[in-house]
Every structure is written in C-alpha cells, then in structure tokens.
Amino acid sequence: MKTFRIITTVFIALVWLVSGLYAKLLNQAPWHKMIVARILSVQYAGMITNTIGVLEILMSVWVLTRIKHRFCAMTQMALVAVMNILEVTFARDLLLFGWGNVFFATVFIIIIFLNEYIPERSSL
C-alpha cells in the first residue's frame, strides 16, 4: 500500500476506534445511549451501546488487518448509511449536528469508497 492509502486506512480505523471506545464504552458522548434508547430499547440502552462500542473497536481492527478488505469496505458503508438513516428518522433531535450528521456520514462513506475502490496511480 502506498503512503496515502495507509494514512487513509489508519484514519478510517481511528474513526471506528474513537467512536467505539471514547464515545460509547467510556460514555464520553452520552447522546449515543439516548439514541439507542429511542431506537432500540430504553431498558437495555447501556448494554446495547456498549456492545456497539465493542463492535466498532473490532471494526477498526478489521480495517487495519485488511482481511477481506473489499467486504469490510462494503460492510462499513452499509452500516454507516443504515445507522444514519435510522438516527435521522427516529432521533434527529438527539444528533450532535442534526441533518449535518448526514453530510459527515456521506463524506465518511466516500472516503471509505475511494480508499478501497479507486486504484492509486503508479509514479513514473
């Protein structure tokens, strides 16, 4: 992998790691638990949020290992899209940036797509 692709891959993994560890497991973004409570279950919001956090940390590891990297990229793009559709539909008032979250999610999906599917040019 070229340097830019390595940097982009690490960036993508860090987004998943920070979201999983800092925001969810360490509860530094409490609105995540509120969103989970609204969409899935008030009773189990803490447990579900922690589970999502662990899965996001595992996603960061998957991104870095590049095991089945195309499937990983497709999975990430689908998860980000579905997650944001659910959040905007059911918990827009709890989102940090409201409709702006859709913009950031779209940019993240584009970064994942470009990192995985656009070949790097060979330098001559």
C-alpha positions in Angstrom: 0.0 0.0 0.0 1.2 3.5 -0.8 1.6 6.1 1.9 -1.7 7.9 1.2 -3.7 4.7 1.3 -2.0 3.7 4.6 -2.8 7.1 6.1 -6.4 6.9 4.9 -6.8 3.4 6.2 -5.5 4.4 9.6 -7.8 7.4 9.6 -10.8 5.2 8.9 -9.8 2.8 11.7 -9.3 5.6 14.1 -12.9 6.9 13.4 -14.2 3.5 14.4 -11.9 3.2 17.4 -12.8 6.7 18.8 -16.5 6.1 18.2 -16.4 2.7 19.9 -14.0 3.4 22.8 -14.3 7.0 23.6 -17.9 7.8 22.6 -19.6 4.6 23.6 -17.6 2.5 26.1 -16.2 5.4 28.0 -19.6 7.2 27.6 -18.0 10.5 26.6 -20.9 11.1 24.1 -23.9 10.3 26.2 -26.3 11.1 23.4 -25.3 7.8 21.8 -27.0 5.9 24.6 -30.0 8.2 24.3 -30.3 7.5 20.6 -30.0 3.7 21.2 -32.7 4.0 23.9 -35.0 5.8 21.4 -34.4 3.4 18.5 -34.0 0.1 20.2 -34.7 -0.2 23.9 -34.7 2.1 26.9 -34.2 -0.9 29.3 -31.1 -2.2 27.5 -29.7 1.0 26.1 -26.4 0.8 28.2 -25.7 -2.8 27.2 -26.6 -2.3 23.6 -24.5 0.9 23.4 -21.5 -0.9 25.0 -22.0 -3.8 22.5 -22.0 -1.4 19.6 -18.8 0.2 21.0 -17.0 -3.2 21.2 -18.2 -4.0 17.6 -16.8 -0.6 16.4 -13.5 -1.3 18.0 -13.4 -4.7 16.3 -14.3 -2.9 13.0 -11.2 -0.7 13.5 -9.1 -3.9 13.9 -10.7 -5.4 10.8 -10.0 -2.2 8.8 -6.3 -2.3 9.8 -5.8 -6.0 9.1 -7.2 -5.6 5.5 -8.6 -9.2 5.8 -11.4 -9.4 3.1 -10.9 -5.7 2.7 -13.5 -5.2 -0.1 -16.2 -6.9 2.1 -15.0 -4.8 5.0 -15.4 -1.6 3.0 -18.9 -2.6 1.8 -19.9 -3.5 5.4 -18.7 -0.2 6.7 -20.5 1.8 4.0 -23.7 -0.1 4.6 -23.5 0.2 8.4 -22.8 4.0 8.3 -25.7 4.5 5.8 -28.2 2.4 7.7 -27.2 3.8 11.1 -27.6 7.4 9.8 -31.0 6.7 8.2 -32.2 5.3 11.5 -30.8 8.2 13.5 -32.2 10.9 11.3 -35.6 9.1 11.1 -36.1 8.3 14.8 -33.7 10.6 16.8 -32.8 13.6 14.7 -33.3 15.9 17.7 -30.6 13.9 19.6 -27.9 14.2 16.9 -25.0 16.4 17.5 -25.3 18.2 14.1 -28.9 17.2 13.2 -29.1 16.9 9.4 -25.4 17.8 9.3 -24.7 14.3 10.5 -25.9 13.1 7.1 -23.2 15.2 5.5 -20.4 13.8 7.7 -21.7 10.3 7.2 -21.7 10.8 3.4 -18.2 12.2 3.4 -17.0 9.2 5.5 -18.7 6.7 3.1 -17.0 8.5 0.2 -13.6 8.3 1.9 -14.1 4.5 2.6 -15.2 4.0 -1.1 -12.2 6.0 -2.5 -9.8 4.3 -0.2 -10.9 0.8 -1.3 -12.1 1.1 -4.9 -10.0 3.8 -6.6 -6.6 2.4 -7.6 -3.6 4.5 -6.8 -1.6 5.8 -9.7 1.9 4.4 -10.1 4.5 7.1 -10.1 6.8 7.0 -13.1 
